[in-house]
Amino acid sequence: MTADVPESPSSPQPRSARASGADHTAGFDDFYRDSRDRLLLQTFALTGDLAAARSAVREAFVVSWHHWRKTGRLDDPEMAVRPDAWRKALRRSSARPWHRKKDIAAEHRAILDALAALSVDQRKALLLTQLAAVSMDEMAQEIGLPLEAAERELQQGAAAFATELAIPTSAIPLSLSSLGAAIRSVTWPRVTIIRRAGAARRRAHTVIGGAAAVVALVAGGAVAHDATGDRPTLDRADVPAATSTPRPPGPAVTTLPDTALLPVDVVQEALPGRGWQQGTTTDNSSGNGLVLPCQTERYADPQGTSAWVRTFRNSAKPRAARSVVQLAEASSAEPRAIRTYRRALRWFTTCPTPAEKDAAPPRVQLVSTATLPGVGDQSALVVLRSRADGTTYVVGVARTGLYTTVTSLSAKVAPGQPGRVGVAQLLATAVGRMCANADGGACAPDKPKVVDRAPYRTGDVPWMLSELDLPPLTQDPGPWVGTPAAKLTEDRIDSGAVGCDTVHLFGKFRNQPVKDNQFRTFVLSDAKLPPEVGLTQTVGTLPTGAARAFVQRFREQMAACPDVDATAGTEVEQLAQDGDALSAWHLSTALPGDRTVEYDVAVLRRGTSVSVLVYVAAPRARMANPDFVALARRSVERLAVMGTPTS
């Protein structure tokens, strides 16, 4: 496509900064021929109505020619044409939902039925990432949702679509692309017809706009006479250029007064127990600035306009001392504030390992994540646990307009004990005190709700466990270190239940090849433990029926394990079973020399994705049964994104 790019003033052969009319027209013609089938396929997949899709795409190209002097300068003009086509197509197809050609192939009908079962946002997210190949940020922007919400729609849509068709999520792009066969018979109007329609539209808009301007001027008394009584004409002197420097775009610089921070009486009311005292209030400019768990930088917005840190402490019970930290930052514009919120939330949802950030807490587990509907413009709640000393952190992050705030409670309590509701109340109150300012946004309900959600993506392979997911052990043997995820190229014994004969995620199962299989191992590198101690996860995909059968066969083999080889002395204790999504066991096998090996095993399924977890323990490195079951549930949550884009 020919772009209208100004030539450098230093060019030896200067020419007009605007492209010629021929280049302008040729650029649009090339764009029309190159992108029309692609846009039609995407719009047809969105609505299932080929006639409505073709009509909408055609009219979107007419509008595009109307605005081509602006649209043609975009890096990707399809980003402007596609939303217009989708709006038109959805509006037309809603009057006759999922109207289709009678001769549509059965396999195409099944794909459209699976898409129809999704919400519009899920459908858009799936098509944008799998057919249009846009980035995750571009997808979120086009749908009109925050990035986290858009990613959630994509994950849920991909999982539901793949489950409905009984295909692995990695096969989604091929399945959607196969709809191209249904649009091959579509004929398009010549590009000259599109351009004529666009030119006629431009003329009509010009006439209507000019008439409206004249009416407005006359009605407002703007048709004036000069000093001699004559009406002014269009023949006038050139307007002199302005000499003053224009004000740069964007809102005025905002500040956040410390009076908007939480007072101690609010902390006392939200969190049970007497003895809360307010500590220091600073701008966080001294020391290393790392006042929160997993925080990696002094400020979430290094170019923010103001920042505050206020601390509170309750030492009524020294052994169970608790503290609260509130961090608040103001940004200069909303896009920057959105990035500030995302960066702050990423501190707690990815918690960098020591190898990535020396100053980060060395051993922290992500216990749970939640959302707080209606609290500010964006909000989330995260529970973390230190594997080093057992401290639990309940952290709330929210944004209202240009302000981002974090409230963090740290306490020596079990992660399951109350704390989330209190911190949610603190966060809602903090948002309420900020949203009233001129640069504030949405406020918060009096009693916020805590809604659990799947963990945010982390790592290069987000469908597998990370160090952040791993729980503490009976003693503290040091940090977990995970190997990079690798393709399984041989049938590894540690990918199944040691001491029991089980099926493995390798090769074939019931004549179906196990695809996308990978494994990852986590070890305690700083501990003096036997070399076999560690956690191994294996993942792979099978058609839905085969995936269910794999889980069932694994369960049968585990149940029969003690009797199949009685001389091995293996004892099996079932820890949990949740349909065919999760099954977990604790095993112990007697070895010669009065030795016993203990290990935990789980088999998991999410749609077409299957995973096997094996943890081999040692006397000084045992994993509590509830912790292993919680780890297995986390693995099921992670599997939901297997096969969806990671960027």
Secondary structure, DSSP 8 states (H G I E B T S, - for coil): --------TT-SS---SS--HHHHHHHHHHHHHHHHHHHHHHHHHHHS-HHHHHHHHHHHHHHHHHTHHHHTTSS-THHHHHHHHHHHHHHHHTTSTT---TT--HHHHHHHHHHHTS-HHHHHHHHHHHTS---HHHHHHHHTS-HHHHHHHHHHHHHHHHHHHT--GGGHHHHHHGGGGGGTT-----HHHHHHHHHHHHHHHHHHHHHHHHHHHHHTT-----TTS----S---------S----SS-------GGGS--HHHHHHHS-SS-EEEEEEE-S-STT---STT--SS-SSTT-SEEEEEEEEE-SSGGG-EEEEEEEEE-SSHHHHHHHHHHHHHHHHH---TTT-TTS-SSEEEEEEEE-TTSSSEEEEEEEEETTT--EEEEEEEEETTEEEEEEEEESS-TTSS-HHHHHHHHHHHHHHHHTSTT------SS---EEE-----SSSTTS--GGG----SS----EEE---EE--S--GGGS-TTS----SSSEETTEE-EEEEEEEEEETTS---TT-EEEEEEEE--HHHHHHHHHHHHHHHHHHHHHTGGG-EEEEEEEEETTTEEEEEEEEEETTTEEEEEEEEEEEETTEEEEEEEE-BTTB---HHHHHHHHHHHHHHHTTTTS---
